[in-house]
Amino acid sequence: MNAWRRKVREEETVVKIRDFFFGVFAAVAVATTLAAVEGSEAAQLYETKTIDLVIGYAAGGGYDIYGRLVARHLGRHLPGNPVIVPRNMPGAGSITAANYIYNNAPKDGTTIGIVTQTLKEEELLETPGFRYEAGKFTWIGRVTSNVNLSVTWQTSKVKTIEDAMKHEVPVASNLIAGVLPAVLNNIVGTKFKLINGYAGSNEGMLAMERGETDGAMTTWDTLKVSKKDWLSDKKVNILVQYAPERHRELPAVPTMVELAKTPEDRQILELFSAAASIGRSFIGPPGIPADRIAALREGFQKMLEDPEFLAEIEKLRLDFDPMSGEKLHQLVDSIRVDSAAVRERARAARDLKS
């Protein structure tokens, strides 16, 4: 019996020694990891500098709303808790801001931004003035996709996209908003008559409401937030969503891609619909050091899960459809045009003389 007890005590001693050293090793590992994060170059940088968040549009629009939302919340999820200062840099449909971020902004992680969701499209179709390669931006993360819509007023005889292929429909437009309905005119044969000169979607929707036009362009986010009564009272018809897939809240509305008649048509419509998937995404310049890219992406992901951030999304009634920076980068790299002939046809499809 004594021999058995001695054996038990010896085994207990071995276990205690093992547990002791395991605890020491675990504590050292945790301390080392924390020290690596807190003592990283990213933490040291962000403790002493602010981050500029460049917004490629004027104040008040959708990009500005999402840009300032992220500026309010992202800093507390980054090492060093830096202050993030939003600043608007409108011009050329935000290509001015995209060029600045790509070519002139510091490449140390202290400048990020939000610019047009058509960033890759402008590059592939060689829009005058672009000076970047979309795939080389540092893609940080997406707050939401962003689906554009063509809508008509309740009094219009055009109530479906099929109707728009039979009857001409005057639509409030401008040089940016008119691109997508022009593409449908030129690729699938819709009869949108683009009435240019309206400053933005709000002015276009007002023109439609007043009876100046039958239709307008807007986004699903804008429509459901600022014109909720139009939906509940059925004052507007949603004809088409300019997206690769039907939005979860618009299951009965066809996408532009579904209207393709040939494989080449489909490739062109997929190119123009891809912008909806990029949506309200945040980028940095190329060449940011790896540790700072990791810090920005990790901080962005933590922000997306932060109850305070989510509460503000809910309060503002904003759309929320996030995507990680890594997946965004893969998405952008997947957008392509197979041939010069398809590229030329896609470029011609943007012609607003419709």
N, C-alpha and C positions, 0 to 999 in steps of 0.2 A: 504494500500500500504506500509506504513512504517513497519507494522508487517511482511509483505512478505519480504521486504528488509532485516530486521533484521534476519529473518530465513535463507535467502541466505547467509548473512555474517557469521552467526554461522556455517552453513554447510561448507563454504569455509575454515573457521578457523580449523574445525575438519579435513578436508582433508589435509591442510598444516601441521598440527601437526602429522597426520598419516604418511605423506610422509617424514617428517623430521626424525621421529623415524625409519621408514623403511630404509631410507638412512644410518642412523647411524648403524643399525643392519647389513646391507649389507656390509658396510665398515669394520665393526669389523670382520665379517665372512671371507671376503677376506684377511684382514690382518692376521687373525689367520691361514688361510690356507697357505699363503705365509711364515709365520713364521715357520709353521710346516715343510714345505719343506726345507727352507733355514737353519733352525736350527736343522734339523734331524741329527741323528747319521751318516747317509750316507753322508750328505753334509760335516759334520765336518771331517769324515774320508777321503773323496776324496779331500778335500782342502789341506790335509797334506801328502797324499801318492800317488804314482803312481800305475797304474794297469798293471800287467803282462798279456800279451796275448800270451799264449803258442800255437805254431803251430806244429802239430805232424809230420810234414814232412820237408824235406830240402827246402832251398830257391829255388824259381823259378817255382814251380809247381802251380797247381790250388788252392790247400788249402792255399799255401803261399800268392798267389795274393789276395784272399778274406780276409785272416787274416790281411794282412797289410792294405788293403782298410778300414776295420772296425777300425783298430788301428788309422788311420788318422782322422776318422770322429766321432767316438762314444763319445770321451771325452767331446766335447763341448755340448753334450746333457745330460750329467750326472750332478747332483748337485756337486758344487765345481769345475767343469771343469778339472778333473784330466788328466794328461799326461798318455797315454797308450803306453807301450813299447812292441813291438812284439819280440818274441824270438823263434827260431826254436829248437825243441826237437825231431828229427827223431829217429826211432827205432821200429822194430817189426811191421811195417805197422801202426804206430802211437799208438799202444797199450801201449808203454812206456809212452807217454804223457798222455794218458787216465788214466793209473794207477797213475801217478803223481798227476794229477788234483783231482782224486777221493780220494787218500789216504794221500798225503803229502802236497798239496797246502794249504795255509791259507784259512780258511772258513769264511772270513770276507768281501768278495766281492772284494778283491784286486787281484784275479787271475781268469781269464777266459781263454777259449781256443777253438780251432777248431781241431777236430780229425776225424778219418775215419768215413765215412757215414755208414759203416757196423758194427758200435759199438754194436747194439743190436744183430745182427746176430752172432758176435763173442762170445757173452755171451751165447746165446741159444744153440749154437753148441759146446760150451766149448773149444774154441780155446786155445791151451796151452799159458800160460802167462798172461791171463786177470785176473784182480783183482778188479772188480767193478760190480755194478748192474746198468745197463743203466737207469732204471726208477728213480733212486735216484739222478742222476746228476741234477743240476739246469739248466733247458733248457731255454735259454735266447731269442733265436730267430733265424730264418733262413733268409739268403739273397736270396738263390735260391735252387731249387731242382737240381739234377745233374744226367743226364741220360747217361749211358755207351752204346756204340754201337759196334757191329761187322760189319766191312766193308771189301769189297774186291776191288781190282784194276779193272780198266775197261777191262783189257785183260782176266780176270778170267772167266771160264765157269760157275762159281757159282755166280749168280747175284741176287738170292732171297734166303730166308731161306728154301724154298722148295727144291731148288737146293742143298743146304747144307745137306739135308737129303738123297740125291741120290749120291753125289760125294764127295770124300775126298777133303778138302781144307786146305792147309798149312797156318797157322796163326802165325804171330810173337807174342810172349807171354813172360810172366815171372810168378813167383809164385803167384803174386797178380792178374795181368790182366787175367791170364788163368782160374781163378775160374769160371767165368760166362759161357764161352763157354764149359768148362768141365761139368758144371751142365746140359747144354742143351744136350751134348753128352749122358750123363748118364740117363737123365730123358725122353727126347723125341726122341733121336736117331739121332741127327745131327752128321756130320762126320768131325768136326774141328780137324785137326792135329796140335797140339800145339807145336810150335818150341820155346822152352824156351831159356832164356839167354839174352834177350833184356832188357835193363835197365828200360825203360819206354815207354810210348805211342809214344813219338816223335821218338825214335829209331825204334820202331816197324813200324811206318808209313813210315819212311825213307827206311826200309828194303822192305816194300811192293812196294814203288815207284821204287826201284832199281831192283825189280824182284826176290829178295831173297825168298819172300813168296807171296802167293796170297792175303793174308788178314792181318788185324791188329785189335787191340782194341783201341778205343779212346772214348772221350766224345763228345756229341753234342756241348757243349760250345767250346771245343778246335777246333773241325772241322770247325765250322762256323766262328770262329775268325781267326785262323792261316792258314786254308786251304780253304779260301773262293773260290779260283779259281777252286779247285777240284770239288766243288759243281756246280759252274756256267758252267764249261766245262764238267761236267758229267764224271769225271775221276774215281769216286768211286761209288760203289753200297752199299747202306745201307741195311743190311740184317735184323737186328732185333734191337730193343731197349730194354734194360734191365730195365724195369720200370713197375709199376702196371697199368698205363694208357698211352695211346699214347700222346706224347708231342704235344702241340698245333701247333708247327712248323713242326711236322713229322706225319701228319695225315694218310699217306699211308703206314707207316712202322709198321709192327706188333710188339706187345710187347711179351716178353718171356712168360707171363702168358697166352696169347691167344693160345700158343702151347700145353697146357696141354691136356692130353688124358683122365685122370681120376680125380676125386675129390682130391685124395691124391697127384697126380702130381701137381694139381693146388695149393694146400696148400704149397708145397715145393717151387714152382716157385714164389708164393706170398712172401714167406719169403725172397728169394734172391732179389726180385725186390723192397722190401721195402726200401732198402738203398737209392734208387734214391729219395725217398720222404724226407728222412732225409737230404741228400745233404750237402750244405755248411752251417751247423748250428753251433751255438756257445753255449758253456756250461760253467758251473761253478761247483765247488765241491758241494757235499751235505752239508746241515747244515748251509747255508748262512742265516743270520737273515732276517726276512720277509721284513723289510723296504728296505733292500739293494737289495733283489730280485726284489721288486717293482720298485726301482730306475733303476736297470739294464734293466729290461724289458721295462719300459716306455721310457728310453733313447734310447734303441735299436729301438723301434717303431718310435720315433721322427727322428732318423737318417735315417730310411728307407723312410721318407717323405721329407727329406731335399733336396732342389734343388741342392745344391753343391754336395752332395753325389750322387744324381741321374745323375748329369752331368758327374761325373767321371765314373759311370757305363756305360754311353753312350759312353764316350770317349774311354774307354778300350774295348768296345763292349762285355761286360759281360752279361751273362744271369741274369735275375732278376725275381724271383718267390718267394716272401717273405711269411713267416708264423710266427705267434706270438709264444712266448715261451709257453703259456698255451696250444695252439693247438698242438705244437710239443710234449709236455709232453704226451698229450692224444694219439697222434700217436704212440709214442714209447711204451706206455703201451699196445697198441692194437696189437702189433706184438708178436705173440706167436706160439708155436708148441703144438699140441694137445696131442701127445703121444710119448712115448719113441721110438716106432717103426718108426714113421715119422721122429723124430729127427735123428735116426741112419741112415735112408735112405738119409736124407738131408746131413748129415755129409759125407757119402760115395760118394754122388754126386759131392762133391768138389774135388775128387781125380783127379789129373792132368794127370794120366796115361791114356790118351785118344787118 
